[in-house]
Amino acid sequence: MLAMALQAVGAAFLLIAAIGVIRLPDPLQRMHSATKAGTLGTTLLLLGVMASGEVDRTASGWLPIVFLLVTLPLGAQLLARGAYLSGTPLKGLEDDPLADELHRPTERKEL
Amino acid sequence: MNGQDTFVAILGIVLALALILAGWRMVRGPSFADRFVALDMLTAIAVGFAALTALSTGRGAFLDIALGVSLMNFVATAAFAVFLERKRKEP
């Protein structure tokens, strides 16, 4: 029962993350939805599968959980830096606190 | 088809809906950063699908496939981030 609840909540978080990727207005906000809710959903789904008792070898399920928790923030940080520096149009960036530190080109629609 | 199989099928349909939504964002764009964020989301959903396959077949080897997909996801995200940073230097 606990396993089924974990699986259902995990799949629901993945669906909510995908809805956020569709609905939010700019790349950084979409990344906010994709990384945080996506990590939580995947972790809960893997934990639910491991707790279900249906799988013969559950110990290797810990590896993707730990790996996702370590690498998804790193990847999101790299991707956010790339998105900022590439000049993608960003909403609500009137007073840019990073303007003195990093050179950001004028916004280009095609990027 | 017992209750467990029905439950796994419902979870698969939910994940397929999420896959369609993220794929729509990947096709539509509008910028490269959006597409790479959508790729991140797509691989997270693929890890979820690998876990569901492990559940429905009862084979733990599919959890190793989840690890492989997440490894590829990190390398691809890092490479695409460097690509985005280099795009800026062009006129």
Backbone of each chain as ProteinMPNN parsed JSONL, in Angstrom:
{"seq_chain_A": "MLAMALQAVGAAFLLIAAIGVIRLPDPLQRMHSATKAGTLGTTLLLLGVMASGEVDRTASGWLPIVFLLVTLPLGAQLLARGAYLSGTPLKGLEDDPLADELHRPTERKEL", "coords_chain_A": {"N_chain_A": [[0.842, -1.213, 0.0], [1.9, 1.246, 0.886], [3.913, 1.333, -0.975], [2.455, 1.569, -3.365], [1.279, 4.056, -2.956], [3.574, 5.689, -2.925], [4.462, 5.306, -5.57], [2.281, 6.397, -7.003], [2.282, 9.089, -6.147], [4.795, 9.858, -7.062], [4.538, 9.584, -9.895], [2.543, 11.488, -10.27], [3.91, 13.829, -9.545], [5.786, 13.908, -11.612], [4.073, 14.383, -13.784], [3.059, 16.895, -13.059], [5.403, 18.374, -13.179], [5.891, 18.242, -15.935], [3.666, 19.647, -16.884], [4.314, 22.14, -15.844], [6.601, 22.676, -17.374], [5.402, 23.133, -19.804], [3.688, 25.334, -19.235], [4.981, 27.529, -17.947], [6.597, 30.769, -18.369], [9.337, 31.4, -19.263], [12.762, 30.215, -20.038], [14.293, 29.822, -17.613], [12.368, 29.628, -15.6], [11.003, 27.414, -16.494], [12.993, 25.536, -16.138], [13.159, 25.526, -13.374], [10.774, 24.195, -12.754], [11.228, 21.717, -14.075], [13.572, 20.591, -12.952], [13.345, 20.508, -10.066], [10.699, 19.479, -9.327], [10.76, 17.336, -11.065], [12.974, 15.79, -10.193], [12.092, 15.056, -7.624], [9.784, 13.593, -8.273], [10.832, 11.443, -9.815], [12.528, 10.241, -7.922], [10.688, 9.449, -5.91], [9.143, 7.644, -7.389], [11.029, 5.639, -8.028], [11.682, 4.785, -5.418], [9.193, 3.786, -4.648], [8.92, 1.636, -6.424], [11.047, 0.071, -5.53], [10.182, -0.528, -2.968], [8.033, -2.149, -3.403], [8.302, -4.908, -3.514], [8.0, -6.531, -5.711], [10.067, -6.694, -7.446], [13.076, -8.362, -8.313], [15.721, -7.71, -7.63], [16.511, -5.263, -5.784], [18.51, -3.607, -4.84], [20.099, -2.184, -6.616], [18.558, -0.05, -7.242], [19.103, 2.107, -5.625], [21.288, 3.379, -6.728], [20.593, 4.957, -9.174], [18.952, 6.844, -7.814], [20.685, 8.212, -5.997], [22.499, 9.156, -7.855], [20.917, 10.823, -9.487], [20.163, 12.747, -7.578], [22.626, 13.917, -7.073], [23.587, 14.833, -9.586], [21.571, 16.26, -11.026], [21.108, 18.929, -9.921], [23.669, 20.0, -10.536], [23.7, 19.849, -13.372], [21.528, 21.525, -13.892], [22.479, 23.961, -12.958], [24.642, 24.436, -14.733], [23.192, 24.574, -17.135], [21.508, 26.746, -16.656], [23.358, 28.838, -16.464], [24.344, 28.766, -19.082], [21.98, 29.409, -20.444], [21.481, 32.006, -19.525], [23.767, 33.374, -20.463], [23.52, 33.064, -23.195], [21.74, 34.898, -24.104], [18.997, 34.474, -24.227], [15.573, 35.434, -24.326], [14.322, 36.636, -21.267], [11.842, 36.691, -18.755], [10.862, 39.404, -16.612], [13.336, 40.636, -15.993], [14.253, 43.233, -15.382], [15.872, 44.879, -13.618], [18.915, 43.769, -13.605], [20.738, 41.772, -11.552], [23.083, 40.451, -12.141], [24.384, 41.833, -14.056], [26.732, 43.312, -13.768], [28.643, 41.389, -13.381], [28.662, 39.324, -15.345], [28.918, 39.213, -18.865], [26.182, 39.79, -20.814], [24.647, 39.313, -23.875], [22.534, 41.408, -25.969], [19.029, 40.68, -26.116], [18.114, 37.95, -28.125], [15.88, 36.736, -30.442], [16.024, 34.32, -31.828], [17.581, 32.599, -30.419]], "CA_chain_A": [[0.0, 0.0, 0.0], [2.835, 2.378, 0.908], [4.621, 1.357, -2.256], [1.566, 2.112, -4.4], [1.145, 5.498, -2.717], [4.807, 6.341, -3.387], [4.473, 5.314, -7.038], [1.278, 7.329, -7.522], [2.722, 10.468, -5.909], [5.915, 10.12, -7.961], [4.045, 9.823, -11.258], [1.824, 12.763, -10.28], [4.891, 14.916, -9.565], [6.353, 13.995, -12.965], [3.079, 15.031, -14.648], [3.009, 18.321, -12.699], [6.62, 18.992, -13.718], [5.724, 18.41, -17.389], [2.722, 20.756, -17.086], [5.07, 23.358, -15.608], [7.472, 22.926, -18.526], [4.57, 23.718, -20.859], [2.928, 26.537, -18.906], [5.75, 28.664, -17.425], [6.871, 31.626, -19.524], [10.683, 31.553, -19.818], [13.57, 28.999, -19.807], [14.729, 29.586, -16.235], [11.23, 29.155, -14.804], [10.743, 26.033, -16.905], [14.012, 24.704, -15.498], [12.733, 25.41, -11.982], [9.788, 23.115, -12.679], [11.728, 20.429, -14.572], [14.584, 19.958, -12.111], [12.937, 20.2, -8.68], [9.582, 18.532, -9.284], [11.147, 16.131, -11.784], [13.822, 14.967, -9.318], [11.271, 14.483, -6.553], [8.907, 12.571, -8.84], [11.606, 10.252, -10.173], [12.999, 9.584, -6.695], [9.569, 8.765, -5.256], [8.735, 6.498, -8.204], [12.022, 4.572, -7.838], [11.517, 4.255, -4.061], [7.988, 2.975, -4.623], [9.196, 0.367, -7.105], [11.916, -0.747, -4.676], [9.456, -0.968, -1.779], [6.846, -2.927, -3.754], [8.518, -6.338, -3.318], [7.754, -7.266, -6.946], [11.295, -6.704, -8.236], [13.927, -9.373, -7.677], [17.026, -7.189, -7.19], [16.184, -3.854, -5.599], [19.608, -2.813, -4.299], [20.647, -1.27, -7.616], [17.706, 1.125, -7.371], [19.663, 3.255, -4.915], [22.284, 4.085, -7.55], [20.019, 6.097, -9.907], [18.446, 7.891, -6.918], [21.815, 9.028, -5.535], [23.107, 9.828, -9.001], [20.039, 11.931, -9.877], [20.219, 13.81, -6.574], [23.907, 14.619, -7.166], [23.91, 15.46, -10.872], [20.573, 17.156, -11.61], [21.425, 20.321, -9.605], [24.845, 20.425, -11.309], [23.294, 20.078, -14.747], [20.653, 22.694, -13.957], [23.332, 25.142, -12.799], [25.344, 24.652, -16.008], [22.237, 24.953, -18.174], [21.029, 28.091, -16.359], [24.431, 29.764, -16.862], [24.333, 28.823, -20.531], [20.785, 30.113, -20.916], [21.651, 33.436, -19.255], [24.81, 33.95, -21.3], [23.215, 33.001, -24.616], [20.874, 35.993, -24.5], [17.604, 34.074, -24.378], [14.645, 36.372, -23.671], [13.913, 36.23, -19.918], [10.794, 37.565, -18.203], [11.1, 39.999, -15.308], [14.773, 40.862, -15.784], [14.45, 44.659, -15.628], [17.115, 45.235, -12.946], [19.646, 42.507, -13.655], [21.824, 41.845, -10.573], [24.303, 39.829, -12.656], [24.871, 42.579, -15.215], [28.103, 43.766, -13.55], [29.557, 40.249, -13.279], [28.732, 38.541, -16.575], [28.474, 39.941, -20.05], [25.045, 39.145, -21.463], [24.319, 40.064, -25.081], [21.134, 41.826, -26.083], [18.171, 39.504, -26.299], [17.919, 37.536, -29.505], [14.693, 35.874, -30.486], [16.256, 33.0, -32.435], [18.252, 31.71, -29.457]], "C_chain_A": [[0.867, 1.248, 0.0], [3.552, 2.492, -0.429], [3.742, 1.954, -3.351], [1.377, 3.605, -4.218], [2.382, 6.235, -3.21], [4.847, 6.415, -4.909], [3.495, 6.341, -7.594], [1.722, 8.769, -7.332], [3.88, 10.821, -6.837], [5.466, 10.409, -9.379], [3.292, 11.14, -11.336], [2.798, 13.935, -10.3], [5.535, 15.052, -10.942], [5.381, 14.695, -13.912], [3.006, 16.522, -14.358], [4.235, 19.045, -13.25], [6.486, 19.224, -15.216], [4.737, 19.529, -17.687], [3.431, 22.085, -16.858], [5.987, 23.697, -16.769], [6.667, 23.53, -19.671], [4.117, 25.125, -20.486], [3.803, 27.737, -18.538], [6.38, 29.454, -18.575], [8.303, 31.682, -20.037], [11.596, 30.395, -19.385], [13.962, 28.772, -18.359], [13.584, 29.095, -15.37], [10.865, 27.734, -15.194], [11.744, 25.084, -16.262], [13.696, 24.502, -14.026], [11.736, 24.269, -11.83], [10.415, 21.768, -13.018], [12.706, 19.79, -13.594], [14.041, 19.583, -10.737], [11.81, 19.182, -8.653], [9.938, 17.231, -10.003], [12.016, 15.203, -10.944], [12.996, 14.284, -8.243], [10.388, 13.358, -7.104], [9.657, 11.296, -9.181], [12.069, 9.491, -8.943], [11.872, 8.82, -6.012], [9.143, 7.535, -6.039], [9.715, 5.336, -8.034], [11.901, 3.956, -6.443], [10.289, 3.364, -3.971], [8.186, 1.632, -5.291], [10.061, -0.529, -6.231], [11.154, -1.294, -3.482], [8.334, -1.944, -2.105], [7.036, -4.414, -3.51], [8.262, -7.173, -4.559], [9.033, -7.48, -7.745], [12.313, -7.588, -7.526], [15.194, -8.778, -7.078], [16.889, -5.681, -6.983], [17.375, -3.002, -5.207], [20.143, -1.827, -5.322], [19.714, -0.088, -7.872], [18.247, 2.33, -6.631], [20.622, 4.041, -5.79], [21.669, 5.212, -8.372], [19.486, 7.188, -8.998], [19.584, 8.813, -6.489], [22.398, 9.819, -6.699], [22.258, 11.018, -9.45], [20.145, 13.073, -8.869], [21.533, 14.576, -6.647], [23.992, 15.425, -8.461], [22.843, 16.405, -11.4], [20.763, 18.617, -11.186], [22.639, 20.845, -10.368], [24.463, 20.748, -12.746], [22.414, 21.305, -14.879], [21.459, 23.976, -13.82], [24.051, 25.458, -14.11], [24.401, 25.182, -17.072], [21.707, 26.37, -17.936], [22.069, 29.123, -16.746], [24.47, 29.911, -18.38], [23.153, 29.602, -21.066], [20.918, 31.61, -20.691], [22.639, 34.049, -20.24], [24.451, 33.945, -22.78], [22.269, 34.111, -25.052], [19.455, 35.59, -24.79], [16.688, 35.104, -23.718], [14.159, 35.827, -22.334], [12.892, 37.231, -19.398], [11.245, 38.144, -16.862], [12.558, 40.252, -15.0], [15.08, 42.347, -15.99], [15.715, 45.157, -14.937], [17.909, 43.947, -12.74], [20.795, 42.539, -12.658], [23.125, 41.227, -11.062], [24.97, 40.67, -13.736], [26.311, 43.038, -15.029], [29.104, 42.62, -13.633], [29.754, 39.532, -14.614], [28.25, 39.387, -17.737], [27.366, 39.177, -20.752], [24.695, 39.948, -22.706], [22.867, 40.494, -25.075], [20.288, 40.638, -26.516], [17.943, 39.226, -27.78], [16.797, 36.529, -29.55], [15.057, 34.465, -30.933], [16.993, 32.064, -31.501], [17.277, 31.357, -28.368]], "O_chain_A": [[0.629, 2.186, -0.761], [3.77, 3.587, -0.948], [4.212, 2.747, -4.167], [1.319, 4.349, -5.197], [2.267, 7.286, -3.841], [5.215, 7.443, -5.478], [3.817, 7.069, -8.532], [1.567, 9.59, -8.235], [3.953, 11.94, -7.345], [5.942, 11.355, -10.006], [3.379, 11.844, -12.342], [2.556, 14.928, -10.986], [5.804, 16.163, -11.398], [5.795, 15.501, -14.745], [2.904, 17.332, -15.28], [4.138, 20.176, -13.726], [6.907, 20.262, -15.727], [4.934, 20.286, -18.637], [3.19, 23.051, -17.583], [6.141, 24.868, -17.119], [7.188, 24.348, -20.429], [4.154, 26.024, -21.326], [3.401, 28.872, -18.794], [6.666, 28.891, -19.632], [8.476, 32.001, -21.213], [11.248, 29.661, -18.46], [13.966, 27.627, -17.906], [13.782, 28.246, -14.502], [10.465, 26.935, -14.348], [11.396, 23.965, -15.885], [13.937, 23.424, -13.482], [11.832, 23.471, -10.898], [10.165, 20.78, -12.329], [12.683, 18.572, -13.416], [14.249, 18.459, -10.282], [11.942, 18.132, -8.025], [9.484, 16.156, -9.611], [11.835, 13.986, -10.965], [13.164, 13.094, -7.975], [10.257, 12.303, -6.483], [9.192, 10.196, -8.882], [12.02, 8.261, -8.906], [12.061, 7.682, -5.582], [8.818, 6.503, -5.452], [9.298, 4.185, -7.911], [12.005, 2.738, -6.296], [10.314, 2.322, -3.315], [7.697, 0.61, -4.81], [9.852, -1.742, -6.183], [11.438, -2.4, -3.022], [7.735, -2.515, -1.194], [6.054, -5.131, -3.316], [8.298, -8.402, -4.487], [9.084, -8.344, -8.621], [12.411, -7.575, -6.299], [15.697, -9.311, -6.089], [17.126, -4.906, -7.909], [17.273, -1.775, -5.233], [20.596, -0.743, -4.952], [20.058, 0.797, -8.655], [17.897, 3.463, -6.961], [20.759, 5.252, -5.616], [22.158, 6.339, -8.296], [19.552, 8.362, -9.363], [19.477, 10.035, -6.596], [22.746, 10.991, -6.559], [22.788, 12.086, -9.756], [20.211, 14.239, -9.258], [21.567, 15.762, -6.321], [24.424, 16.577, -8.441], [23.18, 17.3, -12.176], [20.591, 19.498, -12.03], [22.649, 21.998, -10.799], [24.848, 21.788, -13.28], [22.524, 22.049, -15.853], [21.164, 24.97, -14.484], [24.071, 26.608, -14.549], [24.736, 26.104, -17.815], [21.479, 27.115, -18.889], [21.727, 30.171, -17.294], [24.608, 31.015, -18.906], [23.287, 30.367, -22.021], [20.524, 32.406, -21.544], [22.385, 35.12, -20.792], [25.007, 34.728, -23.55], [22.014, 34.261, -26.247], [18.759, 36.288, -25.527], [17.012, 35.6, -22.639], [13.649, 34.709, -22.258], [13.038, 38.442, -19.567], [11.918, 37.475, -16.077], [12.98, 40.098, -13.854], [16.038, 42.695, -16.68], [16.553, 45.791, -15.578], [17.627, 43.152, -11.844], [21.76, 43.269, -12.884], [24.174, 41.455, -10.459], [26.004, 40.277, -14.278], [27.05, 43.149, -16.008], [30.279, 42.844, -13.923], [30.876, 39.176, -14.972], [27.307, 40.168, -17.615], [27.573, 38.06, -21.228], [24.466, 41.153, -22.606], [22.066, 40.007, -24.278], [20.762, 39.722, -27.187], [17.629, 40.118, -28.568], [16.776, 35.574, -28.774], [14.454, 33.501, -30.461], [17.038, 30.858, -31.747], [17.623, 30.617, -27.446]]}, "seq_chain_B": "MNGQDTFVAILGIVLALALILAGWRMVRGPSFADRFVALDMLTAIAVGFAALTALSTGRGAFLDIALGVSLMNFVATAAFAVFLERKRKEP", "coords_chain_B": {"N_chain_B": [[-6.179, -9.782, -15.805], [-5.019, -8.358, -13.043], [-5.403, -6.267, -10.05], [-2.951, -5.002, -9.539], [-1.661, -4.933, -12.051], [-3.411, -3.269, -13.463], [-3.047, -0.911, -12.033], [-0.345, -0.317, -12.594], [-0.602, 0.1, -15.323], [-2.176, 2.414, -15.361], [-0.39, 4.24, -14.188], [1.532, 4.196, -16.208], [0.107, 5.44, -18.261], [-0.191, 7.999, -17.194], [2.496, 8.818, -17.106], [3.01, 8.76, -19.843], [1.413, 10.861, -20.719], [2.819, 12.997, -19.5], [5.163, 12.733, -20.943], [4.3, 13.409, -23.518], [3.64, 16.114, -23.131], [6.142, 17.288, -22.407], [7.554, 16.636, -24.707], [6.189, 18.18, -26.552], [6.987, 20.753, -25.763], [9.646, 20.513, -26.428], [9.559, 20.294, -29.212], [8.298, 22.693, -29.966], [9.938, 24.76, -29.016], [10.634, 27.955, -27.833], [13.315, 28.697, -27.909], [16.802, 27.605, -27.871], [17.54, 27.003, -25.259], [15.115, 26.325, -24.084], [14.58, 23.933, -25.386], [16.623, 22.313, -24.407], [16.056, 22.212, -21.697], [13.647, 20.851, -21.882], [14.631, 18.446, -22.812], [16.009, 17.543, -20.573], [13.806, 17.118, -18.886], [12.522, 15.094, -20.342], [14.332, 12.953, -20.122], [14.196, 12.5, -17.384], [11.58, 11.533, -17.218], [11.95, 9.25, -18.704], [13.565, 7.737, -17.002], [11.644, 7.255, -15.05], [9.925, 5.622, -16.56], [11.59, 3.407, -16.94], [11.717, 2.478, -14.315], [9.033, 1.767, -13.966], [8.843, -0.298, -15.823], [10.55, -2.152, -14.652], [8.939, -2.717, -12.481], [6.668, -3.938, -13.654], [7.666, -6.148, -15.033], [9.16, -7.411, -13.105], [11.893, -7.599, -13.051], [15.0, -6.736, -11.8], [17.005, -5.678, -13.331], [16.189, -3.606, -14.924], [16.351, -1.391, -13.325], [19.028, -0.836, -13.408], [19.139, 0.076, -15.998], [17.786, 2.469, -15.65], [19.751, 3.843, -14.199], [21.721, 4.054, -16.215], [20.413, 5.712, -18.1], [20.164, 8.059, -16.595], [22.845, 8.718, -16.269], [23.593, 9.301, -18.943], [21.973, 11.512, -19.272], [23.163, 13.481, -17.628], [25.687, 13.913, -18.847], [24.872, 14.763, -21.388], [23.444, 17.106, -20.736], [25.499, 18.73, -19.655], [27.149, 18.994, -21.922], [25.434, 20.32, -23.716], [25.042, 22.668, -22.321], [27.563, 23.879, -22.429], [27.65, 24.229, -25.163], [25.583, 26.141, -25.467], [26.778, 28.321, -24.151], [28.875, 28.852, -25.87], [27.583, 29.651, -28.17], [27.11, 32.33, -27.867], [29.318, 33.841, -28.602], [29.323, 34.18, -31.287], [28.589, 36.544, -33.922]], "CA_chain_B": [[-5.523, -8.522, -15.411], [-5.384, -8.076, -11.654], [-5.358, -4.86, -9.664], [-1.586, -4.47, -9.658], [-1.391, -4.622, -13.455], [-4.189, -2.08, -13.818], [-2.405, 0.265, -11.423], [0.863, -0.005, -13.372], [-1.028, 0.654, -16.612], [-2.597, 3.807, -15.144], [0.835, 5.029, -14.015], [2.148, 4.344, -17.524], [-0.632, 6.449, -19.032], [0.158, 9.312, -16.634], [3.847, 9.159, -17.573], [2.954, 9.045, -21.274], [0.91, 12.234, -20.832], [3.932, 13.894, -19.197], [6.105, 12.637, -22.062], [3.751, 14.187, -24.638], [3.743, 17.549, -22.827], [7.544, 17.708, -22.513], [7.937, 16.551, -26.116], [5.614, 19.354, -27.231], [7.865, 21.881, -25.49], [10.895, 20.312, -27.163], [9.337, 20.568, -30.631], [7.915, 24.078, -30.165], [11.038, 25.694, -28.768], [11.101, 28.727, -28.99], [14.767, 28.915, -27.925], [17.587, 26.391, -27.622], [17.521, 26.692, -23.827], [13.864, 25.612, -23.818], [14.685, 22.553, -25.866], [17.499, 21.522, -23.538], [15.293, 21.959, -20.468], [12.681, 19.79, -22.195], [15.384, 17.174, -22.888], [16.205, 17.16, -19.174], [12.53, 16.581, -18.403], [12.238, 13.839, -21.043], [15.117, 11.844, -19.569], [13.644, 12.174, -16.063], [10.41, 10.673, -17.451], [12.448, 7.949, -19.173], [13.953, 7.002, -15.795], [10.398, 6.775, -14.467], [9.438, 4.495, -17.359], [12.429, 2.241, -16.646], [11.279, 1.957, -13.021], [7.737, 1.098, -14.152], [9.092, -1.571, -16.514], [11.057, -3.069, -13.626], [7.814, -3.143, -11.646], [5.714, -4.816, -14.341], [8.293, -7.411, -15.4], [9.777, -8.021, -11.941], [13.335, -7.758, -13.236], [15.739, -5.609, -11.247], [17.983, -5.153, -14.281], [15.71, -2.346, -15.49], [16.829, -0.287, -12.485], [20.338, -0.47, -13.959], [18.882, 0.906, -17.18], [17.502, 3.813, -15.13], [21.05, 4.469, -13.903], [22.37, 4.414, -17.473], [19.741, 6.865, -18.697], [20.489, 9.276, -15.852], [24.238, 9.054, -16.618], [23.579, 9.976, -20.25], [21.327, 12.807, -19.101], [24.096, 14.467, -17.082], [26.698, 14.244, -19.851], [24.234, 15.538, -22.453], [23.14, 18.447, -20.242], [26.741, 19.497, -19.556], [27.613, 19.318, -23.268], [24.559, 21.328, -24.32], [25.256, 23.948, -21.642], [28.763, 24.471, -23.022], [27.232, 24.658, -26.507], [24.835, 27.4, -25.33], [27.693, 29.405, -23.825], [29.703, 29.195, -27.039], [26.756, 30.31, -29.182], [27.072, 33.76, -27.615], [30.457, 34.562, -29.167], [29.08, 34.487, -32.699], [27.987, 37.879, -34.059]], "C_chain_B": [[-5.93, -8.188, -13.982], [-5.186, -6.596, -11.321], [-3.989, -4.235, -9.827], [-1.271, -4.062, -11.1], [-2.154, -3.384, -13.902], [-3.538, -0.815, -13.278], [-1.163, 0.67, -12.211], [0.493, 0.596, -14.723], [-1.459, 2.106, -16.461], [-1.375, 4.698, -14.964], [1.537, 5.238, -15.359], [1.443, 5.382, -18.368], [-0.305, 7.849, -18.527], [1.533, 9.75, -17.124], [3.854, 9.458, -19.065], [2.402, 10.438, -21.534], [2.035, 13.24, -20.574], [4.946, 13.91, -20.34], [5.617, 13.464, -23.256], [3.919, 15.68, -24.375], [5.184, 18.038, -22.978], [8.03, 17.635, -23.96], [7.397, 17.712, -26.924], [6.494, 20.573, -26.994], [9.17, 21.75, -26.271], [10.725, 20.639, -28.637], [9.099, 22.059, -30.855], [9.065, 25.054, -29.948], [10.709, 26.655, -27.654], [12.618, 28.9, -29.021], [15.49, 27.597, -27.675], [17.531, 26.001, -26.147], [16.248, 25.937, -23.457], [13.96, 24.157, -24.235], [15.55, 21.714, -24.943], [16.831, 21.242, -22.189], [14.283, 20.84, -20.697], [13.387, 18.442, -22.301], [15.666, 16.63, -21.49], [14.953, 16.481, -18.62], [12.239, 15.222, -19.034], [13.059, 12.693, -20.457], [14.667, 11.502, -18.161], [12.43, 11.258, -16.222], [10.86, 9.296, -17.938], [12.932, 7.098, -18.002], [12.711, 6.445, -15.098], [9.832, 5.582, -15.218], [10.261, 3.238, -17.106], [12.026, 1.626, -15.311], [9.955, 1.211, -13.154], [7.911, -0.238, -14.862], [9.655, -2.602, -15.55], [9.917, -3.593, -12.771], [6.943, -4.169, -12.369], [6.35, -6.136, -14.759], [8.916, -8.123, -14.21], [11.27, -8.229, -12.071], [14.061, -6.52, -12.727], [16.731, -5.004, -12.211], [17.519, -3.834, -14.891], [16.06, -1.157, -14.616], [18.236, 0.129, -12.908], [20.185, 0.368, -15.22], [18.539, 2.329, -16.76], [18.796, 4.542, -14.796], [21.745, 4.903, -15.18], [21.75, 5.631, -18.115], [20.087, 8.141, -17.941], [21.948, 9.686, -16.073], [24.302, 9.823, -17.934], [22.998, 11.368, -20.134], [22.317, 13.846, -18.616], [25.119, 14.883, -18.134], [26.091, 15.108, -20.954], [23.927, 16.952, -21.985], [24.392, 19.302, -20.162], [27.223, 19.913, -20.942], [26.761, 20.414, -23.896], [24.713, 22.677, -23.641], [26.491, 24.643, -22.197], [28.452, 24.982, -24.432], [26.495, 25.994, -26.453], [25.778, 28.551, -25.011], [28.519, 29.813, -25.034], [28.896, 29.9, -28.109], [26.857, 31.828, -29.082], [28.168, 34.487, -28.362], [30.287, 34.862, -30.648], [28.401, 35.853, -32.803], [26.459, 37.822, -34.143]], "O_chain_B": [[-7.066, -7.781, -13.739], [-4.85, -5.786, -12.185], [-3.875, -3.071, -10.208], [-0.696, -3.002, -11.349], [-1.619, -2.546, -14.629], [-3.478, 0.211, -13.956], [-0.946, 1.854, -12.469], [1.179, 1.489, -15.219], [-1.156, 2.939, -17.315], [-1.322, 5.794, -15.522], [2.07, 6.315, -15.626], [2.086, 6.126, -19.108], [-0.158, 8.78, -19.319], [1.723, 10.903, -17.51], [4.614, 10.314, -19.519], [2.851, 11.126, -22.451], [2.196, 14.207, -21.318], [5.515, 14.952, -20.668], [6.407, 14.133, -23.922], [4.293, 16.433, -25.275], [5.429, 19.073, -23.599], [8.823, 18.471, -24.393], [8.043, 18.182, -27.861], [6.73, 21.35, -27.919], [9.733, 22.747, -26.723], [11.631, 21.196, -29.257], [9.622, 22.636, -31.808], [9.15, 26.071, -30.636], [10.506, 26.176, -26.539], [13.164, 29.223, -30.075], [14.87, 26.597, -27.313], [17.481, 24.817, -25.816], [16.278, 25.026, -22.63], [13.487, 23.262, -23.534], [15.259, 20.541, -24.714], [17.015, 20.171, -21.61], [14.08, 19.988, -19.832], [12.824, 17.413, -21.929], [15.578, 15.426, -21.247], [15.02, 15.43, -17.982], [11.769, 14.306, -18.358], [12.549, 11.583, -20.308], [14.739, 10.34, -17.762], [12.264, 10.312, -15.452], [10.226, 8.289, -17.623], [12.74, 5.882, -17.996], [12.716, 5.313, -14.615], [9.322, 4.641, -14.609], [9.717, 2.135, -17.061], [11.993, 0.403, -15.175], [9.762, 0.159, -12.543], [7.216, -1.204, -14.548], [9.296, -3.778, -15.608], [9.911, -4.759, -12.377], [6.526, -5.159, -11.769], [5.656, -7.15, -14.835], [9.178, -9.324, -14.287], [11.86, -8.965, -11.28], [13.783, -5.402, -13.158], [17.257, -3.922, -11.95], [18.342, -3.028, -15.327], [16.07, -0.024, -15.097], [18.603, 1.297, -12.788], [20.993, 1.259, -15.486], [18.941, 3.288, -17.418], [18.926, 5.733, -15.08], [22.301, 6.0, -15.238], [22.463, 6.497, -18.622], [20.284, 9.19, -18.554], [22.257, 10.878, -16.064], [24.969, 10.853, -18.036], [23.454, 12.299, -20.799], [22.331, 14.97, -19.118], [25.391, 16.072, -18.298], [26.712, 16.071, -21.405], [24.122, 17.906, -22.738], [24.37, 20.469, -20.553], [27.658, 21.049, -21.132], [27.286, 21.328, -24.532], [24.544, 23.717, -24.278], [26.478, 25.855, -22.414], [28.935, 26.039, -24.838], [26.737, 26.876, -27.276], [25.606, 29.649, -25.54], [28.83, 30.991, -25.205], [29.454, 30.673, -28.888], [26.709, 32.533, -30.081], [27.983, 35.647, -28.73], [31.006, 35.689, -31.208], [27.713, 36.273, -31.873], [25.808, 38.86, -34.26]]}, "name": "protein", "num_of_chains": 2, "seq": "MLAMALQAVGAAFLLIAAIGVIRLPDPLQRMHSATKAGTLGTTLLLLGVMASGEVDRTASGWLPIVFLLVTLPLGAQLLARGAYLSGTPLKGLEDDPLADELHRPTERKELMNGQDTFVAILGIVLALALILAGWRMVRGPSFADRFVALDMLTAIAVGFAALTALSTGRGAFLDIALGVSLMNFVATAAFAVFLERKRKEP"}
